């Protein structure tokens, strides 16, 4: 999910993955950038001597097919694996295309998210307009081939990739993918570049996002100080991206809760905090997510 709700998706910005923009961020480690197009994720390919791991599918069979074709050519006969950072459509709703071609890995919580909430998200995203809906034609939600609980270390041959669930944050099944020898971290939508944190706060349909737990995750990740951070959306950067999100979530919590402590009404809180955040980060996109973050944190105020 990006900084665009249904009515905000531009008819001029079709959510297509364009593999011709791929570039190397470390030896045998490539990113296909999102080009700041809504509902397009940053896609990664991590290579070892024996295998290649694909991170994210793109939304729907057409995008996933482009990623798979690129991965086949990139792998040059090496075995293929697939993982997704969380279950949202542009990240995981193309996994069925990889069936028989790659082993799909995910944590149990993400698989449960996909099973329980995937069909509802499929219908919701189909309402985003014809350019989005057509990419969801023929989607079949694929179950992962291999599930894990606390940790999974994938040996690609001379390179080990670490898959780690974070627990409840942006979603219940968020997963961080790190490549220790290259100092690279894939965060999914725990981190966006130059964009306000995406809070999928859609009561009563989905209220699993937790601002409090998300902040705790970001404090841990920021302490790891990776050299390269690949966010869910936006430009690849360094550890500063993690600090930016940590600091934003901390400020969002503090300003929301200070007003909640004074018994201010939730709508007034949202208005005041929205204005404050825009003043702090006037260049950031996705401003529609600020108020959703406020409402989420209000719900957690007494938790």
Buried (B, 14 or more C-beta within 10 A) or exposed (E): BBBBBEEEBEEEBBBBBBBEEBEEBBEBBBBBBBEBBBBBBBBBBBBBEEBBBBBBBBBBBBBBBBBBEBBBEBBEEBBBBBBBBBBBBBBBBBBBBBEEBBBBBBBBBBBBBBEEBBEEBBEBBBEBBEBBEBBBEEBEBBEBBEBBEEEBEBEBEEBBBBBBBBBBBBBBBBBBBBBEEBBBBBBBBBBBBBBBBBBBBBEEEBEBBBBBBBBBBBBEBBEEBBEBBBBBBBBBBEBEBBBBBBBBBBBBBEBBBEBBEEEBEBEEBBEBBBEBBEEEBEEBBBBBBBBBBBBBBBBBBEE
